[in-house]
Amino acid sequence: MHINNETIFKDLLNKALTESGNLSNFYSYWHRYSFLNMLLLYVQGCVTPVATFKKFKEAGRVVKKGSKAKTILVPINSVRQEEKIIEGSVEMVEKTFVSFMLKNCIFQLTDTDGEPYYNIMQPLPTLNKSLLLDTLKIKEVDFGTHSLSSNGFAYPDRMEIAISPLAKAPHKTLLHEISHCLLHKGEELSAHGDEMPRDLKEVEAETTAYIVGSFLNILSEIEASSSRAYIQFWLNNQELPEKNCKRIFGAVNKIIKALEINENVDMTSVSQVSVA
């Protein structure tokens, strides 16, 4: 028995919006450093993502002996008493002040040993990455010094994406960033209003990745659950407008077509889709 892809996509969309998920720390485990600190780290020669000794250890990576810690600005909160006139009388109140100090506490990924990490030349066992990127005319660039708090990023108008070396699910992150390129470049948004808020952009990109990943049966239970939670977090109990659903299905079809998937799929394979 066969079923039309559109029916499958609509069913997966419904699951993405209604079935529970667990965001956990899947998307936000690593600290996001400020632009000033990232610039400071770049000046010190950092060319790969960065984290503290403790964070790398928690991720199963060991800082190499002799590696020199890099310097960042660390906020210091201090409290002092000040006089303040309240209802005609002078009272002492506490005020908190923030100052900054330089601290040597950061290492870059190349300072560590551990399991091999993702790189731009690495194929993905679950996806034909080169075929997908070549067909869609999207370029993967090096992740560089971006904070490990991000699994990846996209520049839609340049049709460029990058995946973090320590992304927990590089195949899903790849689909998410590709979706941004297909959905959110200037020429694509011009017909739909160029003031689309970030929340809708994130919903569109992650829902596209979820549907494609589920359709291809390449998402683990944890990945699917985290993806649904991410979508529902950004949607924030709002209904997804029909026009955005249509845009999502359009992007899904482009990705599926680029991977040369058959127009119809056997119902027995659909029952194995990882959406639990």
Protein Blocks (a to p, Z undefined) as FASTA:
>chain_A
ZZdfklmmmmmmmmmmmmccdfkjmlmmpccddfklmmmmmmnopabdcddfklmmmnop
acdehiacddddddddddddddddeehiacdddddddddddddfbdcfklpgcdddddfk
lccfkbcfklmmmmnopacddekjadfkbgbdcdfknopacddfklfblmlmmmmmmmmm
mmmgmklmmmnopabcfklmmmmmmmmmmmmmmmnopacfklmmmmmmmmmmmnnopacd
fklmmmmmmmmmmmmmmnopafbdcfklmmmpcfZZ
